[in-house]
Amino acid sequence: MLVFAISDKGGTGRSVTAMNVVYRHALQGNDACYLDYDLGSPTAGAIFGIGAAARGAREGGLHEYLRGYRAEPLRLDVWAESDREALRARPPGSGRLVLLPGSEGGGELSSVDEEVVRRCAQLFGRLDEEFDLCVVDLSAGRSFTAELVLQATARLAHVPFRWLVFHRWTRQHIIAADGLVTGADGLLDVAARFGHDPDELRDRIRFVRTAVLEPGAAELAGLRDEQRAWLSTCDDELRELARRHGVGRTAMLGRIPLDPVLQWREQLISDEDVLASKIANAETAAAFDDLARKIVDDSAWEGL
């Protein structure tokens, strides 16, 4: 299964959420792979705790592969390469966890030609055969990289793929997420130009809310009654806005609660962070676990 992670705006928590989902999927016993297609800012290595690739690979990154300078892109085994003690040993029963980093200083693609599309499609096809889940993290907004993967998947009729659109729980993010999918030059519009059926593609798209602050959360215990009432009203308004824009519950695969670890230090949330040091909330880890299961579960996906 290929899953493309995208958002219309930066700062949605798309990358850190997608990486935590890949991590949790591997902990559940599956072979999981993460491709850093945020080519202008390839910092997945930092979130995985791989200091040598914190700003992308110095040699052999995805940029070099797509441009034909390398026969295969560099692969990093997170269990072996991470500098974080909690990630350095592969937990019993877990699957492989592999990062394909972008290239340090590579920059966004300025154009997409036939050879780049061919190499991209070949890579996706090979990885789909090898891994249970491959998450491809794209840069925010409309980009040549998004067009590239739409062209590539149009050639891979035999490969299952899905899209996750990430957005924060705010008015502007809800409107932007809908526009990224249904607006002019949005995913459906561009996909149709490359041979996708827009209706079929729409069925492959679900939304993920990030940094959601529940009105009754413990973090709000110190607020005045008037403030809590105002937040509750805002939440109701956002729910209605999301429904009108097609980003409501019937299209939402998951929601990630606001967590201090994700706010202050974007990283993988390990069980040690929840149970030992207790710096992360159990609800956050549970949300990642749930999303990691739903992302490949046909009944969960189609049941929305």
C-alpha positions as a Markdown table, in Angstrom:
| # | Residue | x | y | z |
|---|---|---|---|---|
| 1 | Met | 0.0 | 0.0 | 0.0 |
| 2 | Leu | 1.2 | 3.5 | -1.0 |
| 3 | Val | 0.0 | 6.4 | 1.1 |
| 4 | Phe | 0.7 | 10.0 | 0.1 |
| 5 | Ala | 0.7 | 12.5 | 2.8 |
| 6 | Ile | 0.0 | 16.1 | 1.9 |
| 7 | Ser | -1.3 | 19.4 | 3.3 |
| 8 | Asp | -2.2 | 22.7 | 1.8 |
| 9 | Lys | -0.4 | 24.7 | 4.5 |
| 10 | Gly | 2.8 | 24.2 | 6.4 |
| 11 | Gly | 2.7 | 23.7 | 10.2 |
| 12 | Thr | -0.1 | 21.1 | 10.1 |
| 13 | Gly | 2.1 | 18.4 | 11.7 |
| 14 | Arg | 1.9 | 16.4 | 8.5 |
| 15 | Ser | 5.4 | 15.0 | 8.6 |
| 16 | Val | 5.7 | 14.2 | 12.3 |
| 17 | Thr | 2.2 | 12.6 | 12.2 |
| 18 | Ala | 3.1 | 10.6 | 9.1 |
| 19 | Met | 6.4 | 9.4 | 10.6 |
| 20 | Asn | 4.7 | 8.4 | 13.8 |
| 21 | Val | 2.2 | 6.4 | 11.8 |
| 22 | Val | 4.9 | 4.6 | 9.9 |
| 23 | Tyr | 6.7 | 3.9 | 13.2 |
| 24 | Arg | 3.6 | 2.5 | 14.8 |
| 25 | His | 2.8 | 0.4 | 11.8 |
| 26 | Ala | 6.3 | -1.2 | 12.1 |
| 27 | Leu | 5.8 | -1.8 | 15.8 |
| 28 | Gln | 2.6 | -3.7 | 14.9 |
| 29 | Gly | 4.7 | -6.2 | 13.0 |
| 30 | Asn | 4.7 | -4.8 | 9.5 |
| 31 | Asp | 7.5 | -3.7 | 7.2 |
| 32 | Ala | 7.1 | 0.0 | 6.8 |
| 33 | Cys | 9.0 | 2.6 | 4.6 |
| 34 | Tyr | 9.0 | 6.4 | 4.6 |
| 35 | Leu | 9.9 | 8.4 | 1.6 |
| 36 | Asp | 10.8 | 12.1 | 2.2 |
| 37 | Tyr | 9.4 | 13.7 | -0.9 |
| 38 | Asp | 9.3 | 17.1 | 0.8 |
| 39 | Leu | 12.3 | 17.7 | -1.4 |
| 40 | Gly | 12.7 | 21.4 | -0.6 |
| 41 | Ser | 13.0 | 20.7 | 3.2 |
| 42 | Pro | 14.0 | 17.0 | 3.6 |
| 43 | Thr | 14.2 | 16.9 | 7.4 |
| 44 | Ala | 12.7 | 13.4 | 8.1 |
| 45 | Gly | 16.1 | 12.3 | 9.4 |
| 46 | Ala | 15.9 | 14.7 | 12.3 |
| 47 | Ile | 12.5 | 13.4 | 13.4 |
| 48 | Phe | 13.7 | 9.8 | 13.1 |
| 49 | Gly | 16.7 | 10.8 | 15.2 |
| 50 | Ile | 19.3 | 10.2 | 12.4 |
| 51 | Gly | 21.7 | 13.0 | 12.8 |
| 52 | Ala | 23.7 | 12.2 | 9.7 |
| 53 | Ala | 20.6 | 12.8 | 7.5 |
| 54 | Ala | 19.0 | 15.6 | 9.6 |
| 55 | Arg | 18.8 | 17.9 | 6.6 |
| 56 | Gly | 18.7 | 15.1 | 4.0 |
| 57 | Ala | 21.3 | 12.7 | 2.6 |
| 58 | Arg | 24.7 | 14.1 | 1.6 |
| 59 | Glu | 24.9 | 11.5 | -1.1 |
| 60 | Gly | 22.3 | 9.2 | -2.7 |
| 61 | Gly | 19.1 | 11.0 | -1.7 |
| 62 | Leu | 15.8 | 10.9 | -3.6 |
| 63 | His | 16.7 | 14.0 | -5.7 |
| 64 | Glu | 19.8 | 12.2 | -7.1 |
| 65 | Tyr | 17.8 | 9.1 | -7.8 |
| 66 | Leu | 14.9 | 10.9 | -9.6 |
| 67 | Arg | 17.4 | 12.9 | -11.7 |
| 68 | Gly | 19.1 | 9.7 | -12.8 |
| 69 | Tyr | 22.4 | 10.2 | -11.0 |
| 70 | Arg | 21.9 | 7.1 | -8.9 |
| 71 | Ala | 20.5 | 3.7 | -9.9 |
| 72 | Glu | 18.9 | 3.3 | -6.4 |
| 73 | Pro | 18.1 | 5.8 | -3.7 |
| 74 | Leu | 19.8 | 5.6 | -0.3 |
| 75 | Arg | 18.0 | 3.5 | 2.3 |
| 76 | Leu | 18.5 | 4.0 | 6.0 |
| 77 | Asp | 17.5 | 1.4 | 8.6 |
| 78 | Val | 16.0 | 3.5 | 11.4 |
| 79 | Trp | 16.5 | 0.7 | 14.0 |
| 80 | Ala | 20.2 | 0.6 | 13.2 |
| 81 | Glu | 20.9 | 4.3 | 12.3 |
| 82 | Ser | 18.9 | 6.3 | 14.8 |
| 83 | Asp | 20.8 | 8.2 | 17.5 |
| 84 | Arg | 17.8 | 7.9 | 19.9 |
| 85 | Glu | 18.3 | 5.2 | 22.5 |
| 86 | Ala | 14.6 | 4.3 | 22.4 |
| 87 | Leu | 14.8 | 3.6 | 18.7 |
| 88 | Arg | 18.3 | 2.0 | 18.3 |
| 89 | Ala | 17.2 | -1.6 | 18.9 |
| 90 | Arg | 14.4 | -3.2 | 16.8 |
| 91 | Pro | 11.7 | -4.2 | 19.3 |
| 92 | Pro | 10.7 | -7.9 | 19.4 |
| 93 | Gly | 7.9 | -8.7 | 16.9 |
| 94 | Ser | 8.3 | -5.4 | 15.0 |
| 95 | Gly | 8.8 | -5.1 | 11.3 |
| 96 | Arg | 11.4 | -3.2 | 9.3 |
| 97 | Leu | 11.4 | 0.6 | 9.5 |
| 98 | Val | 13.2 | 2.2 | 6.6 |
| 99 | Leu | 13.8 | 5.8 | 5.6 |
| 100 | Leu | 14.5 | 7.0 | 2.0 |
| 101 | Pro | 15.8 | 10.5 | 2.6 |
| 102 | Gly | 15.7 | 13.5 | 0.3 |
| 103 | Ser | 19.0 | 15.1 | -0.8 |
| 104 | Glu | 20.6 | 17.8 | 1.3 |
| 105 | Gly | 20.3 | 21.1 | -0.6 |
| 106 | Gly | 18.4 | 19.4 | -3.4 |
| 107 | Gly | 15.5 | 21.9 | -3.6 |
| 108 | Glu | 12.0 | 21.5 | -4.9 |
| 109 | Leu | 11.6 | 20.0 | -8.4 |
| 110 | Ser | 11.2 | 22.9 | -10.9 |
| 111 | Ser | 9.8 | 20.6 | -13.6 |
| 112 | Val | 8.8 | 17.0 | -14.2 |
| 113 | Asp | 9.9 | 15.2 | -17.4 |
| 114 | Glu | 9.2 | 11.7 | -18.7 |
| 115 | Glu | 12.4 | 10.2 | -17.2 |
| 116 | Val | 11.6 | 11.5 | -13.8 |
| 117 | Val | 8.1 | 10.1 | -13.9 |
| 118 | Arg | 9.3 | 6.7 | -15.1 |
| 119 | Arg | 11.9 | 6.4 | -12.3 |
| 120 | Cys | 9.3 | 7.5 | -9.8 |
| 121 | Ala | 6.8 | 4.9 | -11.0 |
| 122 | Gln | 9.5 | 2.2 | -11.0 |
| 123 | Leu | 10.5 | 3.0 | -7.4 |
| 124 | Phe | 6.9 | 3.0 | -6.2 |
| 125 | Gly | 6.2 | -0.3 | -7.8 |
| 126 | Arg | 9.3 | -2.0 | -6.3 |
| 127 | Leu | 8.7 | -0.6 | -2.8 |
| 128 | Asp | 5.0 | -1.7 | -2.8 |
| 129 | Glu | 6.2 | -5.3 | -3.5 |
| 130 | Glu | 8.7 | -5.1 | -0.6 |
| 131 | Phe | 6.9 | -3.3 | 2.1 |
| 132 | Asp | 3.4 | -3.5 | 3.7 |
| 133 | Leu | 3.2 | 0.3 | 3.9 |
| 134 | Cys | 5.0 | 3.0 | 2.1 |
| 135 | Val | 4.2 | 6.6 | 3.2 |
| 136 | Val | 5.3 | 9.3 | 0.7 |
| 137 | Asp | 5.5 | 12.7 | 2.5 |
| 138 | Leu | 5.0 | 15.5 | 0.0 |
| 139 | Ser | 5.7 | 19.2 | 0.5 |
| 140 | Ala | 2.8 | 21.5 | 1.4 |
| 141 | Gly | 0.5 | 22.9 | -1.2 |
| 142 | Arg | 0.4 | 22.5 | -5.0 |
| 143 | Ser | 3.8 | 21.5 | -6.3 |
| 144 | Phe | 5.6 | 19.7 | -9.1 |
| 145 | Thr | 6.2 | 16.9 | -6.7 |
| 146 | Ala | 2.5 | 16.3 | -6.2 |
| 147 | Glu | 2.0 | 16.4 | -9.9 |
| 148 | Leu | 4.9 | 13.8 | -10.2 |
| 149 | Val | 3.3 | 11.3 | -8.0 |
| 150 | Leu | -0.1 | 11.7 | -9.7 |
| 151 | Gln | 1.5 | 11.0 | -13.0 |
| 152 | Ala | 3.4 | 8.1 | -11.6 |
| 153 | Thr | 0.4 | 6.4 | -10.0 |
| 154 | Ala | -1.6 | 6.8 | -13.2 |
| 155 | Arg | 0.8 | 4.2 | -14.6 |
| 156 | Leu | 0.5 | 1.8 | -11.7 |
| 157 | Ala | -3.0 | 0.4 | -12.0 |
| 158 | His | -2.0 | -2.7 | -10.1 |
| 159 | Val | -0.6 | -0.8 | -7.1 |
| 160 | Pro | -3.0 | 0.2 | -4.3 |
| 161 | Phe | -2.6 | 3.8 | -3.1 |
| 162 | Arg | -4.4 | 6.3 | -0.9 |
| 163 | Trp | -4.1 | 10.0 | 0.1 |
| 164 | Leu | -4.1 | 11.6 | 3.5 |
| 165 | Val | -4.7 | 15.3 | 3.6 |
| 166 | Phe | -3.6 | 16.9 | 6.9 |
| 167 | His | -5.1 | 20.0 | 8.4 |
| 168 | Arg | -5.2 | 21.7 | 11.8 |
| 169 | Trp | -8.5 | 22.4 | 13.5 |
| 170 | Thr | -8.9 | 26.0 | 12.4 |
| 171 | Arg | -11.1 | 27.8 | 10.0 |
| 172 | Gln | -8.4 | 28.6 | 7.5 |
| 173 | His | -6.9 | 25.1 | 7.5 |
| 174 | Ile | -10.3 | 23.5 | 6.9 |
| 175 | Ile | -11.0 | 25.8 | 3.9 |
| 176 | Ala | -7.5 | 25.2 | 2.6 |
| 177 | Ala | -7.7 | 21.4 | 2.9 |
| 178 | Asp | -10.9 | 21.4 | 0.9 |
| 179 | Gly | -9.4 | 23.7 | -1.7 |
| 180 | Leu | -6.3 | 21.5 | -2.1 |
| 181 | Val | -8.5 | 18.6 | -3.1 |
| 182 | Thr | -11.5 | 20.1 | -4.9 |
| 183 | Gly | -10.3 | 23.6 | -6.0 |
| 184 | Ala | -8.8 | 24.8 | -9.2 |
| 185 | Asp | -5.5 | 23.0 | -9.8 |
| 186 | Gly | -6.3 | 20.9 | -6.8 |
| 187 | Leu | -5.6 | 17.1 | -6.6 |
| 188 | Leu | -8.8 | 16.1 | -8.4 |
| 189 | Asp | -8.3 | 18.7 | -11.2 |
| 190 | Val | -4.7 | 17.9 | -11.8 |
| 191 | Ala | -5.2 | 14.1 | -11.5 |
| 192 | Ala | -7.9 | 14.2 | -14.3 |
| 193 | Arg | -5.3 | 15.7 | -16.7 |
| 194 | Phe | -3.0 | 12.7 | -16.1 |
| 195 | Gly | -5.7 | 10.0 | -16.7 |
| 196 | His | -7.1 | 9.4 | -13.2 |
| 197 | Asp | -10.8 | 9.1 | -12.7 |
| 198 | Pro | -11.6 | 12.0 | -10.4 |
| 199 | Asp | -14.5 | 10.0 | -8.7 |
| 200 | Glu | -12.2 | 7.1 | -8.0 |
| 201 | Leu | -9.4 | 9.3 | -6.7 |
| 202 | Arg | -11.9 | 11.1 | -4.4 |
| 203 | Asp | -12.6 | 7.7 | -2.8 |
| 204 | Arg | -8.9 | 7.3 | -2.2 |
| 205 | Ile | -8.7 | 10.6 | -0.2 |
| 206 | Arg | -9.3 | 11.0 | 3.6 |
| 207 | Phe | -8.5 | 13.8 | 6.0 |
| 208 | Val | -6.6 | 13.8 | 9.2 |
| 209 | Arg | -7.0 | 16.5 | 11.8 |
| 210 | Thr | -3.9 | 17.4 | 13.8 |
| 211 | Ala | -3.2 | 19.3 | 17.0 |
| 212 | Val | -6.9 | 19.1 | 18.0 |
| 213 | Leu | -7.7 | 20.7 | 21.3 |
| 214 | Glu | -10.8 | 19.1 | 22.8 |
| 215 | Pro | -13.0 | 21.6 | 24.7 |
| 216 | Gly | -13.1 | 19.3 | 27.7 |
| 217 | Ala | -9.3 | 18.5 | 27.7 |
| 218 | Ala | -7.4 | 18.5 | 31.0 |
| 219 | Glu | -5.1 | 21.2 | 29.6 |
| 220 | Leu | -8.0 | 23.6 | 29.7 |
| 221 | Ala | -8.8 | 23.1 | 33.4 |
| 222 | Gly | -7.4 | 26.5 | 34.3 |
| 223 | Leu | -9.6 | 28.5 | 31.9 |
| 224 | Arg | -12.4 | 30.6 | 33.1 |
| 225 | Asp | -16.0 | 29.4 | 32.4 |
| 226 | Glu | -16.4 | 32.1 | 29.7 |
| 227 | Gln | -13.3 | 30.9 | 27.9 |
| 228 | Arg | -14.4 | 27.2 | 28.0 |
| 229 | Ala | -17.9 | 28.2 | 26.7 |
| 230 | Trp | -16.3 | 30.3 | 23.9 |
| 231 | Leu | -14.0 | 27.3 | 22.9 |
| 232 | Ser | -17.0 | 25.0 | 22.8 |
| 233 | Thr | -18.8 | 27.4 | 20.5 |
| 234 | Cys | -15.8 | 27.6 | 18.2 |
| 235 | Asp | -15.6 | 23.8 | 18.1 |
| 236 | Asp | -19.2 | 23.6 | 17.1 |
| 237 | Glu | -18.7 | 26.2 | 14.3 |
| 238 | Leu | -15.7 | 24.3 | 13.0 |
| 239 | Arg | -17.6 | 21.1 | 12.9 |
| 240 | Glu | -20.3 | 22.7 | 10.8 |
| 241 | Leu | -17.7 | 24.4 | 8.5 |
| 242 | Ala | -15.9 | 21.0 | 8.1 |
| 243 | Arg | -19.2 | 19.4 | 7.1 |
| 244 | Arg | -20.0 | 22.0 | 4.5 |
| 245 | His | -16.5 | 21.7 | 3.0 |
| 246 | Gly | -16.6 | 17.9 | 2.8 |
| 247 | Val | -13.9 | 17.6 | 5.5 |
| 248 | Gly | -16.2 | 16.5 | 8.3 |
| 249 | Arg | -16.5 | 13.2 | 10.1 |
| 250 | Thr | -17.6 | 11.2 | 7.0 |
| 251 | Ala | -14.3 | 12.0 | 5.4 |
| 252 | Met | -12.0 | 12.0 | 8.4 |
| 253 | Leu | -9.9 | 9.0 | 9.0 |
| 254 | Gly | -8.3 | 10.1 | 12.3 |
| 255 | Arg | -7.6 | 13.0 | 14.7 |
| 256 | Ile | -4.4 | 13.6 | 16.6 |
| 257 | Pro | -4.8 | 15.5 | 20.0 |
| 258 | Leu | -2.6 | 18.4 | 20.9 |
| 259 | Asp | 0.5 | 17.1 | 22.7 |
| 260 | Pro | 3.4 | 19.0 | 24.4 |
| 261 | Val | 6.0 | 16.7 | 22.9 |
| 262 | Leu | 4.8 | 17.4 | 19.4 |
| 263 | Gln | 4.5 | 21.1 | 20.1 |
| 264 | Trp | 8.0 | 21.5 | 21.6 |
| 265 | Arg | 10.0 | 18.8 | 19.9 |
| 266 | Glu | 8.8 | 17.0 | 16.8 |
| 267 | Gln | 9.8 | 13.4 | 17.3 |
| 268 | Leu | 8.6 | 9.9 | 17.3 |
| 269 | Ile | 6.6 | 9.2 | 20.4 |
| 270 | Ser | 7.9 | 5.9 | 21.8 |
| 271 | Asp | 6.3 | 3.8 | 24.6 |
| 272 | Glu | 9.2 | 5.0 | 26.8 |
| 273 | Asp | 8.0 | 8.6 | 26.3 |
| 274 | Val | 4.5 | 7.6 | 27.5 |
| 275 | Leu | 5.2 | 5.0 | 30.2 |
| 276 | Ala | 8.7 | 5.7 | 31.5 |
| 277 | Ser | 9.5 | 9.4 | 31.3 |
| 278 | Lys | 5.8 | 10.3 | 30.9 |
| 279 | Ile | 6.5 | 13.3 | 28.7 |
| 280 | Ala | 3.9 | 12.3 | 26.1 |
| 281 | Asn | 0.3 | 11.6 | 26.5 |
| 282 | Ala | -1.0 | 8.0 | 26.1 |
| 283 | Glu | -3.9 | 9.4 | 24.1 |
| 284 | Thr | -1.5 | 10.6 | 21.4 |
| 285 | Ala | 0.2 | 7.3 | 21.1 |
| 286 | Ala | -3.2 | 5.6 | 20.9 |
| 287 | Ala | -4.2 | 8.0 | 18.1 |
| 288 | Phe | -1.1 | 7.1 | 16.1 |
| 289 | Asp | -1.8 | 3.4 | 16.7 |
| 290 | Asp | -5.4 | 3.7 | 15.6 |
| 291 | Leu | -4.4 | 5.6 | 12.4 |
| 292 | Ala | -1.7 | 3.1 | 11.6 |
| 293 | Arg | -4.3 | 0.4 | 11.6 |
| 294 | Lys | -7.0 | 2.3 | 9.8 |
| 295 | Ile | -4.8 | 3.4 | 7.0 |
| 296 | Val | -4.6 | -0.1 | 5.5 |
| 297 | Asp | -8.0 | -1.4 | 6.7 |
| 298 | Asp | -10.5 | -1.4 | 3.8 |
| 299 | Ser | -13.5 | -1.6 | 6.1 |
| 300 | Ala | -12.3 | 1.4 | 8.2 |
| 301 | Trp | -11.5 | 3.4 | 5.1 |
| 302 | Glu | -14.7 | 2.6 | 3.2 |
| 303 | Gly | -16.9 | 2.8 | 6.2 |
| 304 | Leu | -16.6 | 6.6 | 6.4 |
